[in-house]
Amino acid sequence: MRIGERTAGAQTGANLWRARIAAAMDKWEAISANAERVRDRVARAAKRAGRSADEITIVAVSKTFPAEAVRAAYEAGLRHFGENRVQEFESKQAELKDLDATWRLIGHLQSNKARRAAEVFDRIDSVDSASLAGRLDAAVAGREKCLPILIEVHLGGEETKSGVDEAGVEAVAKSVEALAHLQLLGLMAIPPYEDDLERVRPYFRKLRELRDGLSQELGRELPVLSMGMTHDFEIAIEEGATEIRLGTAIFGERVKNVKAPNA
């Protein structure tokens, strides 16, 4: 290859890289507008259900997004963030340690990573077994405060999703109640994806009924119902969600990591 061709190719690569970085920056700047639109939709959904928007916590699902995007969402007023993987959040944590935010693990947690998860997250929203709960309890045994958790319920029978079967929720909940260092706040679920949103409504209703029945069985309030994502969160709010988990609605479509060209 001639020198001129190599130079032209390098310049094209550099221009492409700069264009992609600029597009990413525009996306981060759009986060504030996205957050405002989400708040408006939350308020309207809550009003339809005779509820207050203040009852609903928006959890920004920041998995696969860089620390810059998380910071942009924080500056837009969001304070709760959900990550899927322990290792991914550990890679961002140093850049975000100055933020007064609540960090939650919302993805499946393997028992052998329970201790690491308990060290970096403020809350674990995806407890799916008594054994995992036991591992988390042991991991935080030396703390003054309990670790808040949610039990993830498997609704819809999809093999690709984690969670406790409906029939096993009460047993796991009672196991958690017996642990001194965990605080059970409620339930979480990810129903099957449905284009017809009315077909997902029964799953949200079922989770609310499970939570209400479990609350009666335990003799205390379970205040959290974490359900609803970008495509169906308004239906979830109408059915009683107190927390919604939004990724695309806040951050936009996920993009692959952008690497700078070689010098």
Secondary structure by P-SEA (a helix, b strand, c coil): ccaaaaaaaaaaaaaaaaaaaaaaaaaaaaaaaaaaaaaaaaaaaaaaaccccccbbbbcccccccaaaaaaaaaacccbbbbccaaaaaaaccccccccbbbbbcccccccaaaaaaaccccccccccaaaaaaaaaaaccccbbbbbbbbbbcccccccccccccaaaaaaaaaaacccccccccccccccccccccaaaaaaaaaaaaaaaaaaacccccbbbbbccccaaaaaaacccbbbbccccccccccbbbbccc
